[in-house]
Protein backbone atom coordinates (compact mmCIF):
# COMPACT_ATOMS: atom_id res chain seq x y z
CA UNK A 1 0.00 0.00 0.00
CA UNK A 2 1.30 3.45 -0.93
CA UNK A 3 0.71 6.26 1.58
CA UNK A 4 0.77 9.72 0.00
CA UNK A 5 1.14 12.91 2.01
CA UNK A 6 -0.05 16.20 0.52
CA UNK A 7 1.16 19.05 2.75
CA UNK A 8 -0.74 21.74 0.78
CA UNK A 9 -3.97 20.37 -0.72
CA UNK A 10 -6.08 22.50 -3.04
CA UNK A 11 -9.50 22.37 -4.54
CA UNK A 12 -8.66 22.43 -8.26
CA UNK A 13 -11.35 24.33 -10.18
CA UNK A 14 -11.36 24.26 -13.96
CA UNK A 15 -13.28 26.85 -16.03
CA UNK A 16 -13.99 26.39 -19.71
CA UNK A 17 -14.33 29.73 -21.54
CA UNK A 18 -14.63 30.66 -25.22
CA UNK A 19 -11.45 32.72 -25.45
CA UNK A 20 -9.47 34.28 -22.62
CA UNK A 21 -9.20 38.04 -23.18
CA UNK A 22 -7.53 40.04 -20.37
CA UNK A 23 -9.58 42.99 -19.15
CA UNK A 24 -12.95 41.54 -20.19
CA UNK A 25 -15.80 39.61 -18.57
CA UNK A 26 -16.14 35.90 -19.43
CA UNK A 27 -19.11 33.63 -19.16
CA UNK A 28 -17.90 30.32 -17.73
CA UNK A 29 -19.27 27.55 -19.98
CA UNK A 30 -18.53 24.67 -17.65
CA UNK A 31 -17.08 24.18 -14.19
CA UNK A 32 -15.17 21.15 -12.96
CA UNK A 33 -13.89 20.71 -9.41
CA UNK A 34 -11.72 18.07 -7.83
CA UNK A 35 -9.53 17.41 -4.84
CA UNK A 36 -6.04 18.48 -5.89
CA UNK A 37 -2.56 18.84 -4.60
CA UNK A 38 0.22 16.64 -5.92
CA UNK A 39 0.01 13.84 -3.37
CA UNK A 40 -3.75 13.49 -3.87
CA UNK A 41 -3.15 13.32 -7.63
CA UNK A 42 -0.61 10.54 -7.06
CA UNK A 43 -3.20 8.60 -5.04
CA UNK A 44 -5.78 9.21 -7.75
CA UNK A 45 -3.56 7.72 -10.45
CA UNK A 46 -2.68 4.74 -8.24
CA UNK A 47 -6.36 4.19 -7.43
CA UNK A 48 -7.27 4.34 -11.11
CA UNK A 49 -4.63 1.69 -11.86
CA UNK A 50 -5.75 -0.59 -9.05
CA UNK A 51 -2.85 0.06 -6.67
CA UNK A 52 -3.81 0.32 -2.98
CA UNK A 53 -3.24 3.80 -1.61
CA UNK A 54 -4.05 6.02 1.35
CA UNK A 55 -4.10 9.82 0.90
CA UNK A 56 -3.14 11.93 3.92
CA UNK A 57 -3.32 15.71 4.18
CA UNK A 58 -4.56 18.69 6.20
CA UNK A 59 -7.90 20.28 5.26
CA UNK A 60 -9.82 23.27 6.59
CA UNK A 61 -12.68 25.61 5.80
CA UNK A 62 -15.46 25.03 3.32
CA UNK A 63 -13.13 23.93 0.54
CA UNK A 64 -11.74 21.31 2.91
CA UNK A 65 -15.28 19.90 2.96
CA UNK A 66 -15.21 19.78 -0.83
CA UNK A 67 -11.89 17.92 -0.79
CA UNK A 68 -13.28 15.35 1.63
CA UNK A 69 -16.46 14.89 -0.40
CA UNK A 70 -14.52 14.48 -3.65
CA UNK A 71 -12.13 11.86 -2.26
CA UNK A 72 -15.12 9.98 -0.85
CA UNK A 73 -16.95 10.15 -4.18
CA UNK A 74 -13.84 8.93 -6.02
CA UNK A 75 -13.46 6.03 -3.59
CA UNK A 76 -9.91 7.06 -2.68
CA UNK A 77 -8.99 5.97 0.87
CA UNK A 78 -7.97 8.99 2.88
CA UNK A 79 -7.07 10.22 6.35
CA UNK A 80 -7.55 13.98 6.58
CA UNK A 81 -6.45 16.17 9.46
CA UNK A 82 -8.87 19.01 10.21
CA UNK A 83 -6.89 22.25 10.62
CA UNK A 84 -7.78 25.90 11.21
CA UNK A 85 -6.35 27.26 7.97
CA UNK A 86 -8.84 27.20 5.09
CA UNK A 87 -7.88 24.89 2.22
CA UNK A 88 -6.74 26.85 -0.83
CA UNK A 89 -8.08 26.80 -4.38
CA UNK A 90 -6.44 26.76 -7.77
CA UNK A 91 -8.29 27.96 -10.87
CA UNK A 92 -7.47 26.76 -14.38
CA UNK A 93 -9.05 28.78 -17.19
CA UNK A 94 -9.14 26.66 -20.34
CA UNK A 95 -9.99 27.96 -23.81
CA UNK A 96 -9.49 26.44 -27.26
CA UNK A 97 -5.77 27.15 -27.21
CA UNK A 98 -4.39 27.37 -23.72
CA UNK A 99 -4.72 26.62 -20.06
CA UNK A 100 -4.04 29.60 -17.78
CA UNK A 101 -3.46 28.72 -14.14
CA UNK A 102 -3.98 30.72 -10.95
CA UNK A 103 -2.48 29.06 -7.87
CA UNK A 104 -3.26 30.30 -4.38
CA UNK A 105 -0.29 29.90 -2.04
CA UNK A 106 -2.16 28.19 0.80
CA UNK A 107 -2.46 29.40 4.38
CA UNK A 108 0.06 28.48 7.06
CA UNK A 109 -0.62 25.66 9.50
CA UNK A 110 0.10 26.01 13.20
CA UNK A 111 3.24 24.24 14.45
CA UNK A 112 1.05 21.98 16.57
CA UNK A 113 -0.94 21.07 13.45
CA UNK A 114 2.23 20.01 11.62
CA UNK A 115 3.05 17.84 14.63
CA UNK A 116 -0.40 16.28 14.50
CA UNK A 117 -0.09 15.67 10.75
CA UNK A 118 3.18 13.82 11.29
CA UNK A 119 1.59 11.84 14.13
CA UNK A 120 -1.19 10.90 11.72
CA UNK A 121 1.32 9.72 9.11
CA UNK A 122 3.14 7.66 11.76
CA UNK A 123 -0.13 6.11 12.92
CA UNK A 124 -1.13 5.11 9.39
CA UNK A 125 2.09 3.41 8.30
CA UNK A 126 0.80 -0.04 9.28
CA UNK A 127 0.74 -2.04 6.05
CA UNK A 128 2.47 0.70 4.06
CA UNK A 129 5.07 -0.37 1.47
CA UNK A 130 6.05 3.11 0.28
CA UNK A 131 5.48 6.69 1.46
CA UNK A 132 5.19 9.62 -0.97
CA UNK A 133 5.50 13.28 0.10
CA UNK A 134 4.46 15.44 -2.80
CA UNK A 135 3.80 19.06 -3.64
CA UNK A 136 4.46 22.52 -2.30
CA UNK A 137 4.28 23.65 1.31
CA UNK A 138 1.95 26.44 2.41
CA UNK A 139 3.63 29.85 2.75
CA UNK A 140 5.66 30.12 5.93
CA UNK A 141 5.82 26.36 6.58
CA UNK A 142 8.83 24.81 8.32
CA UNK A 143 11.14 23.71 5.49
CA UNK A 144 11.81 20.35 7.15
CA UNK A 145 8.23 19.11 6.83
CA UNK A 146 9.03 16.58 4.05
CA UNK A 147 12.33 15.74 5.76
CA UNK A 148 10.47 14.82 8.94
CA UNK A 149 8.16 12.57 6.93
CA UNK A 150 11.24 10.93 5.40
CA UNK A 151 12.57 10.36 8.91
CA UNK A 152 9.30 8.80 10.11
CA UNK A 153 9.17 6.44 7.14
CA UNK A 154 12.82 5.46 7.42
CA UNK A 155 12.38 4.74 11.13
CA UNK A 156 9.64 2.33 10.08
CA UNK A 157 11.86 0.81 7.35
CA UNK A 158 9.64 2.09 4.55
CA UNK A 159 11.10 3.72 1.42
CA UNK A 160 10.08 7.30 0.57
CA UNK A 161 9.60 9.21 -2.69
CA UNK A 162 9.67 13.02 -2.45
CA UNK A 163 8.45 15.46 -5.10
CA UNK A 164 8.88 19.00 -3.88
CA UNK A 165 11.16 21.97 -4.51
CA UNK A 166 13.39 24.55 -2.88
CA UNK A 167 14.72 24.17 0.65
CA UNK A 168 12.16 21.41 1.35
CA UNK A 169 13.65 19.31 -1.47
CA UNK A 170 17.20 19.74 -0.21
CA UNK A 171 16.18 18.93 3.37
CA UNK A 172 14.36 15.78 2.17
CA UNK A 173 17.48 14.64 0.28
CA UNK A 174 19.62 15.29 3.34
CA UNK A 175 17.17 13.25 5.42
CA UNK A 176 17.82 10.31 3.08
CA UNK A 177 14.78 10.22 0.77
CA UNK A 178 15.04 7.08 -1.38
CA UNK A 179 13.88 8.83 -4.56
CA UNK A 180 13.49 12.54 -5.33
CA UNK A 181 12.01 13.78 -8.62
CA UNK A 182 12.98 17.38 -9.47
CA UNK A 183 12.92 18.91 -12.91
CA UNK A 184 16.02 20.70 -14.21
CA UNK A 185 14.94 24.11 -12.84
CA UNK A 186 14.11 22.70 -9.41
CA UNK A 187 17.47 20.92 -9.36
CA UNK A 188 19.42 24.08 -10.25
CA UNK A 189 17.62 25.86 -7.43
CA UNK A 190 19.11 23.58 -4.76
CA UNK A 191 22.53 22.43 -6.07
CA UNK A 192 25.35 24.37 -7.65
CA UNK A 193 25.74 22.53 -10.97
CA UNK A 194 24.97 23.48 -14.56
CA UNK A 195 24.90 19.90 -15.83
CA UNK A 196 21.74 18.07 -14.70
CA UNK A 197 23.52 14.76 -14.14
CA UNK A 198 26.21 16.44 -12.06
CA UNK A 199 23.40 18.18 -10.15
CA UNK A 200 21.68 14.86 -9.56
CA UNK A 201 24.93 13.36 -8.25
CA UNK A 202 25.27 16.35 -5.93
CA UNK A 203 21.78 15.69 -4.57
CA UNK A 204 22.74 12.03 -4.08
CA UNK A 205 25.89 13.12 -2.30
CA UNK A 206 23.67 15.23 -0.03
CA UNK A 207 21.79 12.08 0.96
CA UNK A 208 19.16 11.15 -1.66
CA UNK A 209 19.19 7.48 -2.72
CA UNK A 210 18.24 8.15 -6.34
CA UNK A 211 17.35 11.21 -8.38
CA UNK A 212 14.86 11.06 -11.24
CA UNK A 213 15.01 14.12 -13.46
CA UNK A 214 11.90 14.89 -15.47
CA UNK A 215 12.20 16.86 -18.71
CA UNK A 216 8.62 16.88 -19.92
CA UNK A 217 8.33 15.58 -23.50
CA UNK A 218 12.06 14.71 -23.54
CA UNK A 219 11.56 11.95 -21.02
CA UNK A 220 13.42 11.20 -17.80
CA UNK A 221 16.85 10.42 -16.43
CA UNK A 222 17.50 8.25 -13.37
CA UNK A 223 20.73 8.77 -11.47
CA UNK A 224 20.98 5.95 -8.90
CA UNK A 225 23.47 3.93 -6.86
CA UNK A 226 23.00 1.07 -9.34
CA UNK A 227 23.60 3.06 -12.50
CA UNK A 228 22.21 5.79 -14.74
CA UNK A 229 19.43 5.40 -17.26
CA UNK A 230 17.60 7.59 -19.72
CA UNK A 231 14.06 6.88 -21.00
CA UNK A 232 12.27 8.66 -23.84
CA UNK A 233 8.61 8.49 -24.86
CA UNK A 234 8.24 6.73 -28.25
CA UNK A 235 6.06 9.46 -29.77
CA UNK A 236 4.90 12.92 -28.78
CA UNK A 237 1.66 13.06 -26.79
CA UNK A 238 -0.52 16.16 -26.93
CA UNK A 239 -2.78 17.20 -24.12
CA UNK A 240 -2.76 18.57 -20.59
CA UNK A 241 0.67 18.29 -18.92
CA UNK A 242 -0.77 19.15 -15.47
CA UNK A 243 -0.44 16.01 -13.37
CA UNK A 244 2.10 14.29 -15.64
CA UNK A 245 4.73 14.57 -12.91
CA UNK A 246 2.29 13.12 -10.38
CA UNK A 247 1.74 10.08 -12.63
CA UNK A 248 5.53 9.63 -12.83
CA UNK A 249 5.78 9.74 -9.03
CA UNK A 250 2.96 7.18 -8.82
CA UNK A 251 4.92 4.90 -11.19
CA UNK A 252 8.14 5.32 -9.22
CA UNK A 253 6.37 4.53 -5.94
CA UNK A 254 4.73 1.50 -7.53
CA UNK A 255 8.15 0.38 -8.81
CA UNK A 256 9.40 0.44 -5.23
CA UNK A 257 6.42 -1.68 -4.13
CA UNK A 258 7.07 -4.16 -6.92
CA UNK A 259 10.84 -4.00 -6.34
CA UNK A 260 11.29 -3.81 -10.10
CA UNK A 261 14.64 -2.90 -11.66
CA UNK A 262 15.50 0.75 -12.27
CA UNK A 263 15.13 0.46 -16.06
CA UNK A 264 11.63 -0.95 -15.55
CA UNK A 265 10.71 1.78 -13.06
CA UNK A 266 11.91 4.48 -15.39
CA UNK A 267 10.05 2.94 -18.31
CA UNK A 268 6.85 2.95 -16.24
CA UNK A 269 7.42 6.53 -15.07
CA UNK A 270 7.75 7.79 -18.65
CA UNK A 271 4.76 5.75 -19.86
CA UNK A 272 2.43 6.76 -16.97
CA UNK A 273 3.50 10.35 -17.33
CA UNK A 274 2.83 10.51 -21.09
CA UNK A 275 -0.49 8.68 -20.62
CA UNK A 276 -1.42 11.34 -18.06
CA UNK A 277 -0.78 14.10 -20.60
CA UNK A 278 -3.32 12.42 -22.90
CA UNK A 279 -5.98 12.31 -20.14
CA UNK A 280 -8.07 15.49 -19.82
CA UNK A 281 -7.52 16.15 -16.09
CA UNK A 282 -4.70 15.79 -13.58
CA UNK A 283 -4.79 12.48 -11.71
CA UNK A 284 -5.96 10.41 -14.65
CA UNK A 285 -4.17 8.38 -17.32
CA UNK A 286 -5.29 7.29 -20.78
CA UNK A 287 -5.32 3.52 -20.24
CA UNK A 288 -5.31 2.46 -23.89
CA UNK A 289 -2.38 4.72 -24.62
CA UNK A 290 -0.59 3.61 -21.44
CA UNK A 291 -0.18 0.05 -22.67
CA UNK A 292 1.07 1.13 -26.08
CA UNK A 293 3.51 3.63 -24.56
CA UNK A 294 4.80 1.13 -22.06
CA UNK A 295 5.71 -1.37 -24.78
CA UNK A 296 7.55 1.23 -26.81
CA UNK A 297 9.46 3.40 -24.32
CA UNK A 298 13.19 3.21 -25.04
CA UNK A 299 15.43 2.89 -21.95
CA UNK A 300 19.19 3.09 -22.21
CA UNK A 301 22.02 3.06 -19.70
CA UNK A 302 24.60 5.83 -19.99
CA UNK B 1 -36.52 49.00 5.42
CA UNK B 2 -35.39 47.86 1.99
CA UNK B 3 -35.74 44.15 1.20
CA UNK B 4 -33.37 42.96 -1.53
CA UNK B 5 -33.82 39.69 -3.38
CA UNK B 6 -30.82 38.10 -5.10
CA UNK B 7 -32.05 35.21 -7.27
CA UNK B 8 -28.51 34.08 -8.21
CA UNK B 9 -26.00 34.77 -5.41
CA UNK B 10 -22.30 34.16 -5.93
CA UNK B 11 -19.20 33.99 -3.82
CA UNK B 12 -17.09 36.72 -5.42
CA UNK B 13 -13.42 35.77 -5.29
CA UNK B 14 -10.76 38.32 -6.22
CA UNK B 15 -7.19 37.30 -7.11
CA UNK B 16 -4.34 39.77 -7.25
CA UNK B 17 -1.61 38.70 -9.71
CA UNK B 18 1.51 40.43 -11.06
CA UNK B 19 0.49 40.40 -14.73
CA UNK B 20 -2.13 38.25 -16.41
CA UNK B 21 -0.51 36.29 -19.26
CA UNK B 22 -2.74 33.73 -21.03
CA UNK B 23 -1.26 30.24 -21.22
CA UNK B 24 0.98 30.64 -18.17
CA UNK B 25 0.87 29.76 -14.47
CA UNK B 26 0.29 32.60 -12.00
CA UNK B 27 1.07 32.83 -8.33
CA UNK B 28 -1.90 34.45 -6.61
CA UNK B 29 -0.51 37.24 -4.38
CA UNK B 30 -3.66 37.85 -2.39
CA UNK B 31 -7.15 36.40 -2.18
CA UNK B 32 -10.31 38.26 -1.21
CA UNK B 33 -13.75 36.67 -0.91
CA UNK B 34 -17.16 38.15 -0.26
CA UNK B 35 -20.82 37.39 -0.62
CA UNK B 36 -21.82 38.68 -4.04
CA UNK B 37 -24.72 38.85 -6.40
CA UNK B 38 -26.30 42.19 -7.25
CA UNK B 39 -29.01 42.24 -4.59
CA UNK B 40 -26.50 41.43 -1.85
CA UNK B 41 -24.30 44.27 -3.12
CA UNK B 42 -27.28 46.62 -2.94
CA UNK B 43 -27.85 45.59 0.69
CA UNK B 44 -24.15 46.04 1.42
CA UNK B 45 -24.18 49.63 0.14
CA UNK B 46 -27.37 50.42 2.06
CA UNK B 47 -25.93 48.89 5.24
CA UNK B 48 -22.73 50.92 4.82
CA UNK B 49 -24.80 54.09 4.51
CA UNK B 50 -26.93 53.27 7.53
CA UNK B 51 -30.12 52.37 5.68
CA UNK B 52 -32.03 49.39 7.14
CA UNK B 53 -32.03 46.43 4.77
CA UNK B 54 -32.76 42.70 4.65
CA UNK B 55 -31.01 40.52 2.06
CA UNK B 56 -32.92 37.49 0.78
CA UNK B 57 -31.58 34.79 -1.53
CA UNK B 58 -31.13 31.05 -2.09
CA UNK B 59 -27.84 29.41 -1.06
CA UNK B 60 -26.49 25.87 -1.34
CA UNK B 61 -23.31 23.82 -1.09
CA UNK B 62 -20.11 24.83 0.62
CA UNK B 63 -19.99 28.26 -1.02
CA UNK B 64 -23.48 28.89 0.36
CA UNK B 65 -21.90 28.49 3.80
CA UNK B 66 -19.30 31.10 2.86
CA UNK B 67 -22.05 33.50 1.77
CA UNK B 68 -23.87 33.06 5.07
CA UNK B 69 -20.69 33.54 7.09
CA UNK B 70 -19.73 36.67 5.15
CA UNK B 71 -23.15 38.33 5.55
CA UNK B 72 -23.02 37.52 9.27
CA UNK B 73 -19.51 38.96 9.58
CA UNK B 74 -20.57 42.11 7.71
CA UNK B 75 -23.58 42.53 10.00
CA UNK B 76 -26.00 42.56 7.07
CA UNK B 77 -29.44 41.25 8.05
CA UNK B 78 -30.35 38.31 5.85
CA UNK B 79 -32.86 35.53 5.30
CA UNK B 80 -31.33 32.76 3.22
CA UNK B 81 -33.20 29.82 1.74
CA UNK B 82 -31.19 26.60 1.76
CA UNK B 83 -31.47 24.94 -1.67
CA UNK B 84 -29.98 21.85 -3.31
CA UNK B 85 -28.08 23.65 -6.06
CA UNK B 86 -24.58 24.69 -5.01
CA UNK B 87 -24.01 28.46 -4.91
CA UNK B 88 -21.83 29.64 -7.78
CA UNK B 89 -18.55 31.53 -7.72
CA UNK B 90 -17.17 34.41 -9.72
CA UNK B 91 -13.43 35.00 -10.03
CA UNK B 92 -11.91 38.42 -10.71
CA UNK B 93 -8.23 38.39 -11.66
CA UNK B 94 -6.75 41.81 -11.01
CA UNK B 95 -3.32 42.96 -12.16
CA UNK B 96 -1.76 46.42 -12.39
CA UNK B 97 -3.79 47.31 -15.46
CA UNK B 98 -7.00 45.36 -15.68
CA UNK B 99 -9.65 43.29 -14.00
CA UNK B 100 -10.55 40.10 -15.87
CA UNK B 101 -13.79 38.46 -14.76
CA UNK B 102 -14.98 34.87 -14.89
CA UNK B 103 -18.66 34.45 -14.05
CA UNK B 104 -20.17 31.04 -13.43
CA UNK B 105 -23.76 30.85 -14.65
CA UNK B 106 -25.25 29.36 -11.48
CA UNK B 107 -27.12 26.08 -11.13
CA UNK B 108 -30.89 25.79 -11.62
CA UNK B 109 -33.23 25.77 -8.63
CA UNK B 110 -36.13 23.33 -8.42
CA UNK B 111 -39.58 24.80 -9.14
CA UNK B 112 -40.57 24.06 -5.55
CA UNK B 113 -37.52 25.99 -4.35
CA UNK B 114 -38.56 29.07 -6.36
CA UNK B 115 -41.98 28.78 -4.72
CA UNK B 116 -40.36 28.61 -1.29
CA UNK B 117 -38.15 31.61 -2.09
CA UNK B 118 -41.22 33.66 -3.03
CA UNK B 119 -42.98 32.47 0.14
CA UNK B 120 -39.95 33.66 2.10
CA UNK B 121 -40.09 37.10 0.43
CA UNK B 122 -43.82 37.34 1.20
CA UNK B 123 -43.22 36.39 4.83
CA UNK B 124 -40.51 39.02 5.28
CA UNK B 125 -42.36 42.03 3.84
CA UNK B 126 -43.53 43.15 7.29
CA UNK B 127 -41.99 46.57 7.81
CA UNK B 128 -40.62 46.75 4.27
CA UNK B 129 -40.78 50.12 2.47
CA UNK B 130 -39.25 49.01 -0.83
CA UNK B 131 -38.39 45.68 -2.49
CA UNK B 132 -35.42 45.30 -4.83
CA UNK B 133 -35.00 42.33 -7.20
CA UNK B 134 -31.52 42.46 -8.64
CA UNK B 135 -29.18 40.42 -10.77
CA UNK B 136 -29.21 37.52 -13.19
CA UNK B 137 -31.23 34.34 -12.88
CA UNK B 138 -29.53 30.94 -12.79
CA UNK B 139 -29.51 29.12 -16.16
CA UNK B 140 -32.87 27.55 -16.94
CA UNK B 141 -34.83 29.62 -14.41
CA UNK B 142 -38.45 30.57 -15.03
CA UNK B 143 -38.28 34.01 -16.67
CA UNK B 144 -41.12 35.33 -14.50
CA UNK B 145 -39.17 35.04 -11.24
CA UNK B 146 -38.65 38.82 -10.85
CA UNK B 147 -42.17 39.44 -12.19
CA UNK B 148 -43.62 37.24 -9.44
CA UNK B 149 -41.64 39.20 -6.84
CA UNK B 150 -43.06 42.41 -8.33
CA UNK B 151 -46.54 40.92 -7.97
CA UNK B 152 -45.98 39.96 -4.34
CA UNK B 153 -44.69 43.44 -3.45
CA UNK B 154 -47.48 45.22 -5.31
CA UNK B 155 -50.08 43.05 -3.57
CA UNK B 156 -48.58 44.33 -0.31
CA UNK B 157 -48.60 47.93 -1.57
CA UNK B 158 -44.79 48.15 -1.59
CA UNK B 159 -42.88 49.71 -4.51
CA UNK B 160 -40.34 47.56 -6.37
CA UNK B 161 -37.04 48.32 -8.13
CA UNK B 162 -35.84 45.71 -10.64
CA UNK B 163 -32.31 45.44 -12.06
CA UNK B 164 -32.10 42.47 -14.38
CA UNK B 165 -31.94 41.79 -18.12
CA UNK B 166 -33.46 39.86 -20.99
CA UNK B 167 -36.88 38.24 -20.75
CA UNK B 168 -36.85 38.63 -16.95
CA UNK B 169 -36.58 42.43 -17.34
CA UNK B 170 -39.45 42.59 -19.81
CA UNK B 171 -41.63 40.36 -17.61
CA UNK B 172 -40.88 42.54 -14.57
CA UNK B 173 -41.87 45.69 -16.51
CA UNK B 174 -45.08 44.03 -17.66
CA UNK B 175 -45.81 43.06 -14.04
CA UNK B 176 -45.65 46.77 -13.15
CA UNK B 177 -42.23 47.24 -11.55
CA UNK B 178 -42.05 50.81 -10.23
CA UNK B 179 -38.48 51.38 -11.37
CA UNK B 180 -36.31 49.34 -13.76
CA UNK B 181 -32.64 50.18 -14.37
CA UNK B 182 -31.30 48.77 -17.66
CA UNK B 183 -28.25 50.05 -19.50
CA UNK B 184 -28.56 50.87 -23.22
CA UNK B 185 -27.56 47.35 -24.36
CA UNK B 186 -30.02 45.68 -21.95
CA UNK B 187 -32.75 48.04 -23.14
CA UNK B 188 -32.13 47.29 -26.84
CA UNK B 189 -32.34 43.60 -26.03
CA UNK B 190 -35.97 43.85 -24.87
CA UNK B 191 -37.56 46.71 -26.86
CA UNK B 192 -37.44 47.54 -30.54
CA UNK B 193 -36.05 51.09 -30.47
CA UNK B 194 -32.72 52.59 -31.48
CA UNK B 195 -33.13 55.72 -29.39
CA UNK B 196 -32.68 55.02 -25.65
CA UNK B 197 -35.41 57.45 -24.57
CA UNK B 198 -37.87 55.92 -27.07
CA UNK B 199 -36.85 52.50 -25.73
CA UNK B 200 -37.46 53.65 -22.16
CA UNK B 201 -40.90 54.93 -23.15
CA UNK B 202 -41.62 51.55 -24.76
CA UNK B 203 -40.70 49.80 -21.50
CA UNK B 204 -42.99 52.21 -19.63
CA UNK B 205 -45.76 51.46 -22.14
CA UNK B 206 -45.20 47.76 -21.36
CA UNK B 207 -45.94 48.48 -17.69
CA UNK B 208 -42.86 49.87 -15.91
CA UNK B 209 -43.50 52.97 -13.80
CA UNK B 210 -40.13 54.61 -14.48
CA UNK B 211 -37.03 53.65 -16.41
CA UNK B 212 -33.56 54.75 -15.27
CA UNK B 213 -30.94 54.28 -17.97
CA UNK B 214 -27.37 53.98 -16.80
CA UNK B 215 -24.54 54.99 -19.13
CA UNK B 216 -21.51 54.45 -16.92
CA UNK B 217 -19.31 57.58 -16.78
CA UNK B 218 -21.88 59.52 -18.87
CA UNK B 219 -24.38 59.46 -16.04
CA UNK B 220 -28.04 58.47 -16.02
CA UNK B 221 -31.36 59.34 -17.59
CA UNK B 222 -34.73 58.94 -15.84
CA UNK B 223 -37.84 58.53 -17.96
CA UNK B 224 -40.83 58.73 -15.62
CA UNK B 225 -44.51 59.60 -15.52
CA UNK B 226 -43.58 62.93 -13.94
CA UNK B 227 -40.97 63.97 -16.47
CA UNK B 228 -37.55 63.19 -17.88
CA UNK B 229 -34.22 64.11 -16.29
CA UNK B 230 -30.58 63.66 -17.09
CA UNK B 231 -27.80 63.66 -14.46
CA UNK B 232 -24.06 63.73 -15.08
CA UNK B 233 -21.19 63.19 -12.65
CA UNK B 234 -19.27 66.45 -12.09
CA UNK B 235 -15.84 64.91 -12.76
CA UNK B 236 -14.51 61.57 -13.99
CA UNK B 237 -13.89 58.96 -11.27
CA UNK B 238 -11.31 56.25 -11.82
CA UNK B 239 -11.51 52.85 -10.19
CA UNK B 240 -13.47 49.63 -10.20
CA UNK B 241 -16.84 49.96 -12.00
CA UNK B 242 -18.05 46.58 -10.67
CA UNK B 243 -20.90 47.32 -8.29
CA UNK B 244 -21.50 50.89 -9.51
CA UNK B 245 -24.91 49.85 -10.87
CA UNK B 246 -25.76 48.23 -7.53
CA UNK B 247 -24.98 51.49 -5.72
CA UNK B 248 -27.30 53.30 -8.15
CA UNK B 249 -30.08 50.80 -7.41
CA UNK B 250 -29.49 51.29 -3.69
CA UNK B 251 -29.86 55.06 -4.16
CA UNK B 252 -33.05 54.66 -6.21
CA UNK B 253 -34.56 52.35 -3.59
CA UNK B 254 -33.59 54.78 -0.84
CA UNK B 255 -35.18 57.61 -2.85
CA UNK B 256 -38.45 55.64 -2.83
CA UNK B 257 -38.18 55.20 0.94
CA UNK B 258 -37.55 58.93 1.39
CA UNK B 259 -40.18 59.79 -1.20
CA UNK B 260 -37.77 62.33 -2.62
CA UNK B 261 -38.38 64.00 -5.97
CA UNK B 262 -37.09 62.36 -9.18
CA UNK B 263 -34.33 64.93 -9.69
CA UNK B 264 -33.09 64.24 -6.15
CA UNK B 265 -33.25 60.47 -6.67
CA UNK B 266 -31.32 60.70 -9.91
CA UNK B 267 -28.73 62.96 -8.32
CA UNK B 268 -28.23 60.41 -5.53
CA UNK B 269 -28.06 57.51 -8.01
CA UNK B 270 -25.28 59.20 -9.99
CA UNK B 271 -23.38 60.24 -6.85
CA UNK B 272 -23.63 56.82 -5.13
CA UNK B 273 -22.65 55.10 -8.36
CA UNK B 274 -19.56 57.25 -8.95
CA UNK B 275 -18.57 56.93 -5.28
CA UNK B 276 -18.79 53.14 -5.71
CA UNK B 277 -16.36 53.28 -8.64
CA UNK B 278 -13.85 54.97 -6.33
CA UNK B 279 -14.20 52.22 -3.68
CA UNK B 280 -11.96 49.19 -4.23
CA UNK B 281 -14.65 46.47 -4.07
CA UNK B 282 -18.26 46.05 -5.17
CA UNK B 283 -20.75 46.90 -2.44
CA UNK B 284 -18.76 49.81 -1.01
CA UNK B 285 -18.75 53.55 -1.61
CA UNK B 286 -16.06 56.16 -1.00
CA UNK B 287 -17.83 58.23 1.64
CA UNK B 288 -15.67 61.36 1.40
CA UNK B 289 -16.10 61.44 -2.35
CA UNK B 290 -19.83 60.71 -2.05
CA UNK B 291 -20.56 64.01 -0.31
CA UNK B 292 -18.51 66.01 -2.80
CA UNK B 293 -20.12 64.28 -5.77
CA UNK B 294 -23.61 64.69 -4.38
CA UNK B 295 -23.17 68.47 -4.07
CA UNK B 296 -21.91 68.82 -7.61
CA UNK B 297 -24.01 66.45 -9.75
CA UNK B 298 -25.83 68.42 -12.44
CA UNK B 299 -29.46 67.39 -13.03
CA UNK B 300 -31.50 68.81 -15.86
CA UNK B 301 -34.99 68.18 -17.20
CA UNK B 302 -35.32 67.56 -20.94
Interface residues (C-beta under 8 A of the other chain):
Chain A: X13 X15 X17 X20 X21 X22 X23 X24 X25 X26 X27 X28 X31 X62 X63 X65 X66 X89 X91 X93 X95 X97 X98 X99 X100 X101 X102 X103 X104 X105
Chain B: X13 X15 X17 X20 X21 X22 X23 X24 X25 X26 X27 X28 X31 X62 X63 X65 X66 X89 X91 X93 X95 X97 X98 X99 X100 X101 X102 X103 X104 X105
